[in-house]
Amino acid sequence: MKKIIETEKIPIKLWLDDIEEEALQQARNIANFPHAHQHVAIMPDAHLGYGMPIGGVLATRGVIIPNAVGVDIGCGMCAVKTALTEVTRDQLKDVMGKIRGQVPLGMTRHSKSQDKRYMPDLPLGPICKREYGNAIKQVGTLGGGNHFIEIQKGSDGHIWLMIHSGSRNLGYTVASHYNKLAIKENQKKRDGLPKQWQLAYFKLSSSAGKMYLKEMEYCVAFALANRRLMMERLMEIVAEAMPGPSGPLSSGDFARMINIAHNYAALETHFGEAVYVHRKGATSARKGEDGIIPGSQGTRSYVVKGLGCKDSFSSCSHGAGRRMSRTQARKVLDLQTEKERLDRLGVIHALRHVRDLDEASSAYKDIDRVMENQKDLVEVVMELTPLAVVKG
């Protein structure tokens, strides 16, 4: 931990010392939220979000805040270690091409519905039920923004597969619907909560609060199903394109998938009280829990074990975190410079146009510094160096 601010209703505990002023103000707002519990934790990758900083952890008593979960509900990471220890550049290019042919990217989706067995077996709320027909065509798709599929070389000498993706339009639709509903409901309250804080909430005892929780949990499960299906297809592609020394890879040549989500709220016990922990751009890091902290194109990612730090509500960062907005990155960064940097590293990357600069490495914080700042939150198990990346 780098700093504690004690000027608000409850303390703000920060794992960084270079937080932008707008994000810090959001941290102050959630520290003054009337239903906040114990203190606020701000992770080392924190930056400006809607209502609550991305990289923020907030525990609440009796209420849930859609904007403190975020719009890409259940977004997260998964990674699989393979039995491979060597791949050629031609093999990587072959795999990248096949990924683009089999996994819809950006705003695209499958032309046909996928098998229902890939969808979560959970009760559907009204929004998820309405959007089910769209969602079953979006399961197994990457999406856009900072989502990626990456082939990596581990510090253990093995080739790793990593995916970052979320709940696609389903999560966005659920988040948008319930945030608007919460705003309407909060307008009736006289609790002095400023509208500009963007922290409209539901009481968990209310019918709307119970329904949001049900639909949020479905979106978290859908986001996992989405990653799992993409990983299944990625492993099939790799098995075909990258045979091992003794021939084609089999299922036994792929280790158990590690999965970790961010952008959700969960009932947990902290400091002697059952509370809903909102992790927005933060992941769980309970003692001994497997986790993944990605860097950016051209920088290392990490497989970690949680240390169960009480002050962070057993949480850690979800990545490197942005150091400049998408608009600023496109204006400030030089495409040729960024491409040459990745080319020198030998990474088969996704920088093609100026519009791609929002995902250049220079748009993100220094992952080494982020990891240094959270040595009390996680233990590094594996360093993963990028070899090739597909971006949404």
C-alpha positions, -999 to +999 in steps of 0.1 A: +000+000+000+013+034-010-010+059+008-041+063+030-064+093+027-084+100+058-102+132+049-135+115+038-162+096+056-141+064+055-104+060+045-092+055+010-063+030+007-043+034-024-018+010-040-004+038-063+009+073-059+002+087-094-036+085-096-052+111-119-073+138-102-106+128-118-102+092-106-091+104-072-123+125-069-143+094-078-125+075-050-135+104-026-171+101-038-173+063-031-156+069+003-185+092+011-212+068-002-236+063+027-236+025+025-199+020+021-181-004+045-148+000+064-127+017+037-122+020-001-093+002-019-078+016-050-056-008-071-023+002-088-039+001-123-066+026-113-079+052-138-111+071-145-144+052-150-181+059-148-191+066-112-163+045-097-126+043-107-116+013-128-093-005-104-116+003-075-129-020-048-159-010-027-178-030-001-214-020+006-240-029+032-274-038+019-271-022-015-257-028-049-245-002-074-246-010-112-219+016-121-196+001-094-198-032-114-194-017-148-209-022-183-189-052-193-202-074-165-180-104-158-152-094-181-121-113-173-091-134-182-084-170-189-051-188-197-040-223-206-005-238-205+004-261-234+029-289-237+046-270-265+080-254-259+088-241-293+068-225-322+079-209-354+068-175-367+051-191-396+031-213-372+021-183-352+009-164-384-011-195-394-028-196-360-035-159-361-052-163-395-073-192-383-084-174-352-096-145-374-115-170-395-132-189-366-136-163-338-157-133-346-139-100-336-151-065-327-188-059-333-193-091-353-209-123-341-217-158-353-241-159-383-258-189-366-269-197-330-243-218-311-252-249-293-273-242-261-249-264-241-224-235-243-248-211-225-250-208-187-275-231-170-289-204-148-324-187-144-330-159-169-341-125-158-363-103-181-334-086-199-313-117-203-344-136-215-351-109-241-315-108-253-310-146-253-314-149-290-286-124-296-264-138-268-264-173-282-249-159-314-223-139-294-210-167-272-175-175-284-168-141-298-141-117-287-156-082-288-136-050-292-117-024-271-089-040-250-101-076-255-074-099-270-063-134-278-026-139-272+000-166-277+028-163-251+061-179-240+061-186-203+091-183-180+087-221-175+096-225-212+061-235-223+038-219-248+007-204-232-027-192-245-045-162-230-079-146-237-094-114-224-131-109-230-164-103-214-202-106-216-205-088-250-237-068-257-256-089-231-237-074-202-238-039-216-276-041-221-282-054-186-259-027-171-275+001-190-310-010-182-305-013-145-284+018-141-312+038-157-337+021-135-315+028-104-313+065-114-351+067-116-355+050-082-328+072-066-346+104-077-373+094-053-349+091-024-338+120-002-304+107+009-284+136-004-265+115-029-254+139-057-266+128-092-232+137-107-215+110-086-231+084-110-236+060-081-273+052-083-280+020-064-306-005-054-314-019-019-308-056-020-341-061-003-359-045-032-374-064-062-352-044-086-321-051-065-328-088-065-334-088-102-303-069-110-282-093-089-298-123-107-291-108-142-256-097-132-248-132-121-261-146-154-238-121-173-208-132-152-215-168-161-221-159-197-187-141-199-170-172-185-189-194-211-178-170-238-141-173-228-143-210-224-158-215-259-131-193-274-104-212-256-118-245-267-116-234-303-082-218-298-069-251-285-083-269-315-066-244-338-033-247-320-035-285-319-039-285-357-013-258-366+014-265-340+021-303-336+044-314-308+076-335-312+055-367-312+027-355-334-006-337-331-015-324-297-042-341-277-064-328-248-038-340-224-013-315-238-033-286-225-034-278-187-065-268-167-078-234-177-072-206-152-100-181-151-105-149-132-132-122-136-134-085-130-165-062-131-188-079-107-202-078-071-202-107-047-213-114-012-183-119+010-174-114+047-148-087+055-140-072+088-166-092+105-196-083+083-213-098+053-210-072+025-212-070-013-178-064-027-178-045-059-147-051-080-146-028-110-115-035-130-101-055-100-099-092-094-102-114-064-069-124-048-078-146-019-049-164-003-037-191-027-062-182-054-050-184-090-051-151-109-040-135-142-027-099-146-022-090-182+001-063-195-004-048-230+008-056-265+045-059-262+047-062-224+047-092-200+016-107-184+016-126-151+000-157-136-002-150-098-013-164-065-034-142-042-020-133-008-054-126+008-046-090+019-074-078+042-069-042+034-076-047-003-106-069+005-085-098-010-082-081-043-056-070-069-053-052-102-069-065-133-041-054-156-017-026-163-044+001-165-046+030-189-024+060-186-041+079-214-076+079-228-084+063-261-089+096-278-057+110-263-037+080-274-049+084-310-039+120-310-005+118-291+011+085-301+029+079-334+018+048-353+052+041-369+071+045-336+047+021-318+048-005-347+086-004-347+088-009-310+067-041-313+085-052-344+119-050-325+104-072-298+094-097-324+057-096-315+032-104-342+009-075-332-024-058-341-013-022-348-023-014-384-040+020-384-041+052-363-074+040-348-055+011-333-032+034-312-057+033-283-044-002-277-007+006-281+016-003-252+024+034-246-013+040-239-009+018-208+009+021-174+042+004-168+032-032-158+064-037-139+056-007-117+020-020-113+033-053-101+059-038-078+031-017-062+011-048-054+037-072-040+016-073-008-015-085-028-001-112-051+028-135-056+041-140-092+040-176-103+047-172-140+059-145-164+044-146-199+061-128-228+039-121-259+046-138-292+015-130-312-017-111-305-052-107-321-071-076-309-108-071-311 
